[in-house]
Amino acid sequence: MLQRIQIASLKTPSSVEMARSAVIALYITICCVAFILSKIIISVLLYKRWARRRRIVEEDFCGGKMVMFRSHTTQSLSSKAFMKKTMKLTNKDIIGSGGYGTVYRLEIDEKTVFAVKRLNKGHAERDRGFERELEAMGDIKHRNIVPLHGYYVAPQFNLLIYELMPNGSLDTLIHAGKWSEENPLDWPSRLKIALGAARGLAYLHHDCIPHIIHRDIKSSNILLDHNMEARVSDFGLATLMGPDKTHVSTLVAGTFGYLAPEIFDTGRATTKGDVYSFGVVLLELLTGKRPTDESFVEEGTKLVTWVKGVVEEKREEHAIDTSIRCFQVDEVQKVFAVAEKCLEPDPSNRPTMSGVVKMLEEIKPQEL
Ligand SMILES: Nc1ncnc2c1ncn2[C@@H]1O[C@H](COP(=O)(O)OP(=O)(O)OP(=O)(O)O)[C@@H](O)[C@H]1O
C-alpha cells in the first residue's frame, strides 16, 4: 500500500511537469512563429517603401514612361519640370554622339545638370526585360562608374538619364587635347585615370551580382568627373541593345581596335575581353595614339607586337606621348608592362581586372 502511494506521488509531479513543458514548448513555438511573421511583415513593408522611394517619377508621358531613381541629385526634382525640359531638348544641347545614339546636356537649374542619351531605337512594344536591365543598372553605385539616374521608354525612342561628367571623355582629352591648366593630362593624372577606370571595371567584373561584362571598353567610354576622376560609362548598353542593333563598326558588340582577337573567332564577350580592351586604353594613355593609328600600319606591325617590342627593347620612354613633359621612367615602364600583360593574345594569360588594379596600385602606392 505504502509502495503504491509512493509510486502515485512520484507519478503526479511528473505529469504536471510534462504539462508544464508542453505549455513552454507551445509558448516557444508561438514566439518563433510570431518572430518569423513579424520579420516577414517588416521585410515586405520595407521593400514596399524602398520600391516607392526608388521611383520618384514613374508616369506616362507623351505615350512613354519615365522612371527616375531616387538619389541626392534627383530627390528635390519636380517631375513635371524634368519631363518638360527633357522634351524640349534640341540640337544645340547635343554634347556628343556615338553608336547607340545622341547625348544631350539637360540643365534643370544651375546645380542640377544631366547627360541624356537618346537611343536610336525604341521598343515598339513595352519590353519588361529592357526595363529590368535598366533598373539593375540604376542600382550600380561606385565612385568610378557613371551613375544612371533614370530612363524614359517610348515606342519610337528611349532616353537614358546619366550624371553629367563635366570633363568629358578620355578620348577627347587625349586626342583633341581638351585639357587645361586646372585639369591637366600630365603623368600623375594619367596614372590616376588608369587606376580609376581599372577600379570601376573591376567593380563590374567582381563585385556586381550578377557580374557585368562591359563589352565596349574604350577611351570614349571613360569619362572624367569634376575631380578628373575616371568614371566608366555605357556598361550594359552593348547587352541591352544587342550587337545587331548598334552600328559600332563590328559585327560583334565592341569597337574595332579595342576588341580582343578571340572575340572575332568566338563572338563571345568575356571579362578577359574587357581586360584586353583596357590594355588598349592604357596604351592610349601612354602613347597618345589611337589603337587604329596609321603609324602601326606604316611600321607593318600590330598593336600587340608593337608593345612587346617596346617593352623588350626597353624603349618605353621614347614611345611615351610627347605632350607628357615630366615623368618617372620606372613608372612608365611598369605601366607598359601592365598593358603588355592585358594584351596577351591568349586570354588565360591575361590578369583579372582586380589583378590589374593591384599592379597599378603598386606603382605609386602612397599617392593613389
Ligand atoms: N554622362 C556624360 N557626361 C558627359 N558627357 C557625356 C556623357 N555621356 C556621354 N558623353 C559624351 O558624349 C559622347 C558620345 O557618347 P556615346 O556614349 O553616345 O558614344 P561613344 O562612347 O563615343 O561611342 P559608342 O556609343 O559607340 O560607345 C562621349 O564621347 C562623351 O563625350
Ligand as a Chemical Component Dictionary entry (heavy atoms), coordinates in Angstrom:
data_LIG
# 
_chem_comp.id                   LIG 
_chem_comp.type                 NON-POLYMER 
_chem_comp.pdbx_formal_charge   0 
_chem_comp.three_letter_code    LIG 
# 
loop_
_chem_comp_atom.comp_id 
_chem_comp_atom.atom_id 
_chem_comp_atom.alt_atom_id 
_chem_comp_atom.type_symbol 
_chem_comp_atom.charge 
_chem_comp_atom.model_Cartn_x 
_chem_comp_atom.model_Cartn_y 
_chem_comp_atom.model_Cartn_z 
_chem_comp_atom.pdbx_ordinal 
LIG N1  N1  N 0 27.453 61.282 -68.776 1  
LIG C1  C1  C 0 28.098 62.035 -69.660 2  
LIG N2  N2  N 0 28.626 63.210 -69.299 3  
LIG C2  C2  C 0 29.293 63.995 -70.167 4  
LIG N3  N3  N 0 29.491 63.667 -71.463 5  
LIG C3  C3  C 0 28.996 62.506 -71.906 6  
LIG C4  C4  C 0 28.270 61.620 -71.036 7  
LIG N4  N4  N 0 27.927 60.528 -71.749 8  
LIG C5  C5  C 0 28.413 60.717 -72.987 9  
LIG N5  N5  N 0 29.039 61.905 -73.099 10 
LIG C6  C6  C 0 29.703 62.474 -74.288 11 
LIG O1  O1  O 0 29.027 62.063 -75.449 12 
LIG C7  C7  C 0 29.928 61.375 -76.306 13 
LIG C8  C8  C 0 29.171 60.292 -77.020 14 
LIG O2  O2  O 0 28.868 59.288 -76.077 15 
LIG P1  P1  P 0 28.309 57.888 -76.502 16 
LIG O3  O3  O 0 28.425 57.021 -75.323 17 
LIG O4  O4  O 0 26.959 58.048 -77.110 18 
LIG O5  O5  O 0 29.226 57.438 -77.694 19 
LIG P2  P2  P 0 30.689 56.874 -77.702 20 
LIG O6  O6  O 0 31.025 56.322 -76.381 21 
LIG O7  O7  O 0 31.582 57.931 -78.271 22 
LIG O8  O8  O 0 30.558 55.713 -78.755 23 
LIG P3  P3  P 0 29.690 54.385 -78.630 24 
LIG O9  O9  O 0 28.286 54.773 -78.498 25 
LIG O10 O10 O 0 29.985 53.686 -79.892 26 
LIG O11 O11 O 0 30.184 53.663 -77.401 27 
LIG C9  C9  C 0 31.049 60.864 -75.417 28 
LIG O12 O12 O 0 32.242 60.676 -76.110 29 
LIG C10 C10 C 0 31.142 61.974 -74.385 30 
LIG O13 O13 O 0 31.976 62.992 -74.864 31 
# 
loop_
_chem_comp_bond.comp_id 
_chem_comp_bond.atom_id_1 
_chem_comp_bond.atom_id_2 
_chem_comp_bond.value_order 
_chem_comp_bond.pdbx_ordinal 
LIG N1  C1  SING 1  
LIG C1  N2  SING 2  
LIG C1  C4  DOUB 3  
LIG N2  C2  DOUB 4  
LIG C2  N3  SING 5  
LIG N3  C3  DOUB 6  
LIG C3  C4  SING 7  
LIG C3  N5  SING 8  
LIG C4  N4  SING 9  
LIG N4  C5  DOUB 10 
LIG C5  N5  SING 11 
LIG N5  C6  SING 12 
LIG C6  O1  SING 13 
LIG C6  C10 SING 14 
LIG O1  C7  SING 15 
LIG C7  C8  SING 16 
LIG C7  C9  SING 17 
LIG C8  O2  SING 18 
LIG O2  P1  SING 19 
LIG P1  O3  DOUB 20 
LIG P1  O4  SING 21 
LIG P1  O5  SING 22 
LIG O5  P2  SING 23 
LIG P2  O6  DOUB 24 
LIG P2  O7  SING 25 
LIG P2  O8  SING 26 
LIG O8  P3  SING 27 
LIG P3  O9  DOUB 28 
LIG P3  O10 SING 29 
LIG P3  O11 SING 30 
LIG C9  O12 SING 31 
LIG C9  C10 SING 32 
LIG C10 O13 SING 33 
# 
